[in-house]
Amino acid sequence: MTSAHSKLYSDDVSLVVVVVDTNPFFWAGAALPFADFLSHLIHFVNSLLLLSNLNHVVIIAAGVSSCAYVFDSGNAGASGTADVAETLGKASRKLEELIKQDARETVGNGTVADGGAASLFSGALSLALCYIQRIFRSGSRHPQPRILCLQGSPDGPEQYVAVMNSIFSAQRSMVPIDTCIVGTQDSAFLQQASYITGGVYMKPQELSGLFQYLAAVFATDLHSRTFLRLPKTLGVDFRASCFCHKKTIDMGYVCSVCLSIFCKYHKKCSTCGSEFSRVSMPDLNSLPDQRQ
């Protein structure tokens, strides 16, 4: 990817790519109704666009079986706020349609249809980075890019490699990944994403005031953040997911060639094909419960 070091930026102009969790199984039992969440989101997007007429906002929906672009303020036209309001209205209807369609596709594909189903944040992050790269290549001067993830469903361990690739790509391109958790569980993946890329990770205590959290913390441009005291994560879960069973582990075996992680000893790396000589390897499952 193109490095952001060679680009010229406007200090107070932002390109914000908002990744919205549209997991139908999460929203079916969420404490905050999706209609209320959508209202907070629309007010937040409007506030970003009102801060500067040069600000650019994109919304990407991340469902269980698919992810897609649903809103682009650059396509709203330049004739005034009426076009933006109309485009946001279409985006709201599209989000609701995507949730229904995603539920049908998930059930049809035989995917686990419950509150523990993970959303495709790996694909959504890839779409966000691709969009930002397209803006990078469009000219010599650009707004400051950042990604905001609104996640409610739990992490998908099977997406670990793809998510980490997106995180390191964002770090290389100097794109902060902010996170706002709207569910009950913290996200180990997005904690790492915000920590590595220099973004902000926050889990609001009162979802009824979600807009206030979004406007006070995530509406601030990157230049102004240097003058503010924003929330900091007290602890980051750096645990990885094994490549063999896609489960989060505290201790495991690492391939010395490609750095693939496994929860059990293997004679041959399933990723790069390297063969390991059998030495006296301890059984990690029999060791005392300690974190490495």
VODRENBA-779653 format. One record per residue (C-alpha): residue number from 0; residue in one letter; chain; x, y, z. Coordinates in pm, 1 decimal, m for minus. Example, Ala and Ser with C-alpha at 12.3 -4.5 7.8 and 13.67 -1.06 7.14 Angstrom:
BEGIN
k, r, c, px, py, pz
0, a, A, 1230.0, m450.0, 780.0;
1, s, A, 1367.0, m106.0, 714.0;
// end
This chain:
BEGIN
k, r, c, px, py, pz
0, m, A, 0.0, 0.0, 0.0;
1, t, A, 103.0, 360.3, m56.1;
2, s, A, 262.7, 514.3, 249.0;
3, a, A, 90.4, 819.7, 390.4;
4, h, A, 422.7, 990.8, 467.5;
5, s, A, 445.6, 1133.9, 116.3;
6, k, A, 96.6, 1284.4, 120.6;
7, l, A, m11.0, 1638.6, 201.9;
8, y, A, m299.7, 1680.6, 443.1;
9, s, A, m536.2, 1950.2, 563.7;
10, d, A, m508.1, 1960.0, 943.6;
11, d, A, m876.3, 2010.7, 1023.6;
12, v, A, m1037.1, 1820.0, 734.7;
13, s, A, m1130.5, 1456.2, 798.1;
14, l, A, m1211.4, 1145.4, 600.4;
15, v, A, m1402.2, 920.6, 841.3;
16, v, A, m1491.1, 565.4, 738.9;
17, v, A, m1750.4, 431.2, 983.6;
18, v, A, m1778.9, 51.5, 1004.5;
19, v, A, m2121.0, m36.3, 1149.1;
20, d, A, m2202.4, m376.5, 1298.0;
21, t, A, m2526.7, m488.2, 1128.9;
22, n, A, m2528.1, m838.0, 1277.5;
23, p, A, m2901.0, m924.3, 1281.7;
24, f, A, m2863.6, m1174.6, 1566.5;
25, f, A, m2688.3, m922.0, 1787.7;
26, w, A, m2944.0, m646.9, 1727.8;
27, a, A, m3232.5, m887.7, 1787.1;
28, g, A, m3138.5, m902.4, 2155.7;
29, a, A, m2941.2, m580.5, 2203.7;
30, a, A, m3018.3, m348.2, 2494.1;
31, l, A, m3022.5, m52.9, 2253.8;
32, p, A, m3283.7, m93.4, 1976.1;
33, f, A, m3137.1, m67.7, 1628.0;
34, a, A, m3370.6, 220.5, 1538.2;
35, d, A, m3233.1, 423.7, 1830.6;
36, f, A, m2875.7, 329.6, 1739.2;
37, l, A, m2939.3, 440.6, 1381.4;
38, s, A, m3072.5, 774.3, 1505.3;
39, h, A, m2753.1, 833.0, 1707.9;
40, l, A, m2541.8, 736.6, 1406.1;
41, i, A, m2722.9, 974.7, 1170.0;
42, h, A, m2686.1, 1265.9, 1413.0;
43, f, A, m2314.9, 1185.3, 1447.3;
44, v, A, m2261.1, 1177.6, 1069.3;
45, n, A, m2449.0, 1506.6, 1036.0;
46, s, A, m2231.3, 1664.5, 1304.2;
47, l, A, m1914.1, 1555.5, 1121.3;
48, l, A, m2037.9, 1707.9, 797.1;
49, l, A, m2142.5, 2029.4, 973.7;
50, l, A, m1797.1, 2074.6, 1129.2;
51, s, A, m1654.8, 2133.9, 782.2;
52, n, A, m1804.0, 2126.4, 434.7;
53, l, A, m1482.8, 1953.0, 324.2;
54, n, A, m1526.4, 1660.1, 564.3;
55, h, A, m1594.6, 1326.5, 397.6;
56, v, A, m1787.0, 1042.7, 566.5;
57, v, A, m1834.4, 686.3, 441.3;
58, i, A, m2041.7, 415.2, 612.4;
59, i, A, m1971.4, 43.7, 564.8;
60, a, A, m2207.6, m223.7, 698.8;
61, a, A, m2053.5, m541.2, 844.5;
62, g, A, m2297.6, m830.8, 865.8;
63, v, A, m2252.1, m1199.7, 935.6;
64, s, A, m2246.6, m1311.5, 571.6;
65, s, A, m2162.8, m990.6, 384.7;
66, c, A, m2036.4, m634.0, 409.1;
67, a, A, m2106.5, m339.1, 180.3;
68, y, A, m2085.2, 38.5, 134.0;
69, v, A, m2412.5, 205.5, 233.0;
70, f, A, m2331.5, 577.6, 244.4;
71, d, A, m2079.3, 813.0, 85.4;
72, s, A, m2114.5, 1185.1, 153.2;
73, g, A, m1907.3, 1253.2, m157.8;
74, n, A, m2198.8, 1126.6, m367.0;
75, a, A, m2455.2, 1343.8, m190.6;
76, g, A, m2401.5, 1634.9, m426.1;
77, a, A, m2293.3, 1989.5, m364.8;
78, s, A, m2630.2, 2166.3, m372.3;
79, g, A, m2686.7, 2173.3, 3.6;
80, t, A, m2795.3, 1978.7, 310.7;
81, a, A, m3111.8, 1848.9, 140.7;
82, d, A, m2907.1, 1610.7, m71.6;
83, v, A, m2717.3, 1487.6, 234.1;
84, a, A, m3038.9, 1431.1, 429.9;
85, e, A, m3190.1, 1242.8, 136.6;
86, t, A, m2878.0, 1028.9, 98.4;
87, l, A, m2875.0, 952.2, 471.9;
88, g, A, m3240.0, 850.1, 451.3;
89, k, A, m3157.8, 609.0, 169.7;
90, a, A, m2862.4, 476.2, 371.2;
91, s, A, m3089.4, 411.7, 671.2;
92, r, A, m3331.1, 212.8, 458.9;
93, k, A, m3042.2, 25.1, 299.6;
94, l, A, m2901.3, m66.9, 640.2;
95, e, A, m3235.0, m211.1, 748.5;
96, e, A, m3263.4, m405.4, 422.7;
97, l, A, m2908.6, m538.8, 463.5;
98, i, A, m2988.7, m668.0, 811.9;
99, k, A, m3291.9, m860.5, 684.8;
100, q, A, m3102.5, m992.8, 382.3;
101, d, A, m2803.5, m1091.5, 595.0;
102, a, A, m3029.5, m1287.8, 831.9;
103, r, A, m3182.2, m1478.1, 538.2;
104, e, A, m2841.7, m1553.0, 383.7;
105, t, A, m2694.3, m1663.8, 715.2;
106, v, A, m2979.1, m1905.1, 785.3;
107, g, A, m2967.4, m2029.2, 425.8;
108, n, A, m2591.6, m2093.0, 442.2;
109, g, A, m2626.4, m2289.0, 764.9;
110, t, A, m2416.4, m2043.1, 964.1;
111, v, A, m2464.6, m2041.2, 1340.9;
112, a, A, m2763.4, m1813.6, 1385.2;
113, d, A, m2742.6, m1693.8, 1743.0;
114, g, A, m2612.6, m1407.1, 1950.1;
115, g, A, m2258.8, m1548.5, 1933.5;
116, a, A, m2227.1, m1517.6, 1555.5;
117, a, A, m1941.8, m1284.1, 1457.4;
118, s, A, m1964.1, m1007.7, 1200.1;
119, l, A, m1728.4, m976.1, 902.0;
120, f, A, m1514.3, m697.2, 1042.1;
121, s, A, m1212.0, m833.3, 854.3;
122, g, A, m1386.2, m771.0, 523.2;
123, a, A, m1524.1, m434.6, 634.0;
124, l, A, m1178.8, m314.7, 743.2;
125, s, A, m1038.3, m423.4, 406.6;
126, l, A, m1310.3, m225.4, 226.0;
127, a, A, m1234.1, 78.8, 442.4;
128, l, A, m860.2, 63.6, 371.6;
129, c, A, m920.5, 14.4, m0.9;
130, y, A, m1143.4, 323.0, m6.7;
131, i, A, m880.3, 527.9, 178.7;
132, q, A, m609.9, 410.1, m61.6;
133, r, A, m825.0, 519.1, m353.1;
134, i, A, m847.8, 866.3, m198.5;
135, f, A, m469.4, 860.4, m142.5;
136, r, A, m412.4, 801.6, m513.1;
137, s, A, m666.8, 1056.4, m636.7;
138, g, A, m449.9, 1365.6, m593.0;
139, s, A, m177.4, 1536.9, m395.5;
140, r, A, m384.8, 1679.9, m109.0;
141, h, A, m624.2, 1482.5, 109.5;
142, p, A, m823.7, 1497.9, 431.8;
143, q, A, m688.1, 1319.3, 737.5;
144, p, A, m820.2, 958.8, 720.9;
145, r, A, m939.2, 747.6, 1012.0;
146, i, A, m1162.7, 445.8, 1066.8;
147, l, A, m1432.4, 422.9, 1334.8;
148, c, A, m1563.7, 76.4, 1421.9;
149, l, A, m1900.7, 45.5, 1597.8;
150, q, A, m1902.4, m316.7, 1712.3;
151, g, A, m2161.1, m505.1, 1913.2;
152, s, A, m2114.0, m873.1, 1830.9;
153, p, A, m1819.8, m1077.7, 1965.7;
154, d, A, m1492.3, m1129.5, 1778.3;
155, g, A, m1462.4, m1409.6, 1524.4;
156, p, A, m1140.1, m1603.2, 1601.5;
157, e, A, m1137.8, m1740.1, 1245.8;
158, q, A, m1086.2, m1381.5, 1122.5;
159, y, A, m774.2, m1324.0, 1334.2;
160, v, A, m519.0, m1333.9, 1050.1;
161, a, A, m725.9, m1114.8, 818.3;
162, v, A, m797.8, m861.5, 1092.6;
163, m, A, m430.9, m840.1, 1193.8;
164, n, A, m329.3, m790.3, 830.0;
165, s, A, m574.3, m499.2, 810.8;
166, i, A, m439.9, m355.6, 1136.3;
167, f, A, m79.1, m359.8, 1015.3;
168, s, A, m183.7, m212.1, 680.2;
169, a, A, m358.9, 70.5, 864.0;
170, q, A, m51.8, 124.6, 1080.6;
171, r, A, 173.2, 142.2, 774.4;
172, s, A, m61.0, 392.5, 607.9;
173, m, A, m89.9, 595.6, 932.9;
174, v, A, m466.0, 542.5, 954.3;
175, p, A, m590.8, 532.9, 1316.1;
176, i, A, m862.5, 278.9, 1395.5;
177, d, A, m1105.4, 408.3, 1658.5;
178, t, A, m1345.6, 172.9, 1834.0;
179, c, A, m1676.3, 223.6, 2010.0;
180, i, A, m1821.9, m93.1, 2163.7;
181, v, A, m2203.4, m98.6, 2167.4;
182, g, A, m2231.8, m455.7, 2297.5;
183, t, A, m2162.1, m619.1, 2631.3;
184, q, A, m1824.6, m775.9, 2545.8;
185, d, A, m1493.6, m603.0, 2484.7;
186, s, A, m1318.0, m677.1, 2155.3;
187, a, A, m962.4, m810.2, 2184.9;
188, f, A, m909.0, m757.3, 1811.4;
189, l, A, m1016.6, m393.9, 1813.6;
190, q, A, m830.1, m324.0, 2137.1;
191, q, A, m515.4, m427.4, 1952.7;
192, a, A, m622.7, m228.6, 1645.4;
193, s, A, m666.6, 94.8, 1840.9;
194, y, A, m346.2, 40.5, 2039.9;
195, i, A, m127.9, m38.6, 1737.3;
196, t, A, m263.2, 236.4, 1510.2;
197, g, A, m289.5, 507.8, 1775.6;
198, g, A, m669.2, 521.9, 1777.6;
199, v, A, m918.2, 556.2, 2062.9;
200, y, A, m1094.9, 256.6, 2219.2;
201, m, A, m1404.3, 319.5, 2427.4;
202, k, A, m1696.3, 125.4, 2568.6;
203, p, A, m1973.9, 370.1, 2668.8;
204, q, A, m2135.8, 308.1, 3004.5;
205, e, A, m2474.6, 446.9, 2897.4;
206, l, A, m2579.2, 361.8, 2541.8;
207, s, A, m2877.3, 594.9, 2572.7;
208, g, A, m2626.1, 878.7, 2539.9;
209, l, A, m2434.6, 721.5, 2251.7;
210, f, A, m2442.9, 1036.8, 2039.5;
211, q, A, m2282.2, 1238.1, 2318.9;
212, y, A, m1996.5, 987.2, 2338.6;
213, l, A, m1951.3, 985.6, 1961.7;
214, a, A, m1959.9, 1364.3, 1930.7;
215, a, A, m1730.1, 1431.1, 2227.1;
216, v, A, m1465.9, 1168.6, 2148.9;
217, f, A, m1479.1, 1055.5, 1786.9;
218, a, A, m1584.8, 1374.5, 1606.1;
219, t, A, m1253.4, 1540.9, 1690.1;
220, d, A, m1008.7, 1567.7, 1399.7;
221, l, A, m661.8, 1417.9, 1437.2;
222, h, A, m488.4, 1754.4, 1467.8;
223, s, A, m713.7, 1866.2, 1755.3;
224, r, A, m665.2, 1536.3, 1939.7;
225, t, A, m313.6, 1642.5, 2033.6;
226, f, A, m464.6, 1912.1, 2259.4;
227, l, A, m728.8, 1693.2, 2424.8;
228, r, A, m723.8, 1423.4, 2691.3;
229, l, A, m913.2, 1139.0, 2527.8;
230, p, A, m1005.8, 805.2, 2690.3;
231, k, A, m722.8, 554.8, 2717.8;
232, t, A, m752.2, 177.2, 2736.6;
233, l, A, m642.1, 51.5, 3077.4;
234, g, A, m554.0, m295.1, 2948.3;
235, v, A, m516.1, m452.9, 2604.7;
236, d, A, m580.3, m821.2, 2541.5;
237, f, A, m287.6, m928.9, 2321.8;
238, r, A, m388.6, m1294.0, 2301.9;
239, a, A, m378.2, m1450.0, 1955.6;
240, s, A, m593.3, m1711.8, 1784.9;
241, c, A, m436.6, m2041.5, 1682.3;
242, f, A, m420.2, m2118.9, 1309.5;
243, c, A, m537.9, m2477.4, 1353.3;
244, h, A, m862.5, m2446.2, 1550.6;
245, k, A, m919.1, m2066.4, 1533.6;
246, k, A, m943.7, m2041.7, 1912.2;
247, t, A, m804.8, m1770.3, 2136.7;
248, i, A, m515.2, m1910.9, 2339.4;
249, d, A, m291.6, m1795.5, 2624.2;
250, m, A, 5.3, m2019.0, 2532.2;
251, g, A, 91.7, m2200.6, 2213.2;
252, y, A, 353.5, m2313.8, 1963.1;
253, v, A, 495.1, m2071.8, 1705.1;
254, c, A, 645.7, m2171.8, 1370.3;
255, s, A, 1002.2, m2037.1, 1359.0;
256, v, A, 975.1, m1975.6, 983.4;
257, c, A, 639.2, m1803.7, 920.7;
258, l, A, 535.6, m1730.1, 1283.2;
259, s, A, 208.1, m1923.3, 1254.7;
260, i, A, 56.0, m2003.1, 1593.7;
261, f, A, m75.8, m2344.4, 1699.3;
262, c, A, m238.0, m2463.0, 2019.5;
263, k, A, m86.7, m2813.6, 1984.1;
264, y, A, 246.0, m2946.9, 1861.3;
265, h, A, 258.1, m3034.6, 1489.6;
266, k, A, 530.4, m3216.1, 1301.6;
267, k, A, 475.9, m2991.0, 1001.5;
268, c, A, 356.5, m2630.9, 972.2;
269, s, A, 24.6, m2623.5, 790.8;
270, t, A, 94.1, m2269.9, 669.1;
271, c, A, 443.7, m2281.7, 517.2;
272, g, A, 512.9, m2655.9, 516.9;
273, s, A, 824.4, m2640.0, 737.7;
274, e, A, 903.5, m2964.9, 921.8;
275, f, A, 994.6, m2954.2, 1288.5;
276, s, A, 1237.1, m3190.7, 1454.6;
277, r, A, 1084.5, m3373.5, 1747.2;
278, v, A, 1248.7, m3263.8, 2069.3;
279, s, A, 1129.1, m3273.5, 2424.4;
280, m, A, 824.3, m3051.6, 2381.6;
281, p, A, 607.2, m2983.6, 2686.4;
282, d, A, 235.9, m3038.7, 2672.3;
283, l, A, 97.6, m2689.1, 2721.0;
284, n, A, m239.7, m2825.3, 2827.9;
285, s, A, m80.2, m2992.7, 3129.9;
286, l, A, 107.6, m2683.4, 3248.5;
287, p, A, m26.2, m2466.3, 3533.2;
288, d, A, m263.2, m2191.2, 3428.9;
289, q, A, m28.0, m1900.2, 3358.6;
290, r, A, m33.3, m1638.2, 3088.0;
291, q, A, 264.3, m1574.6, 2866.3;
// end
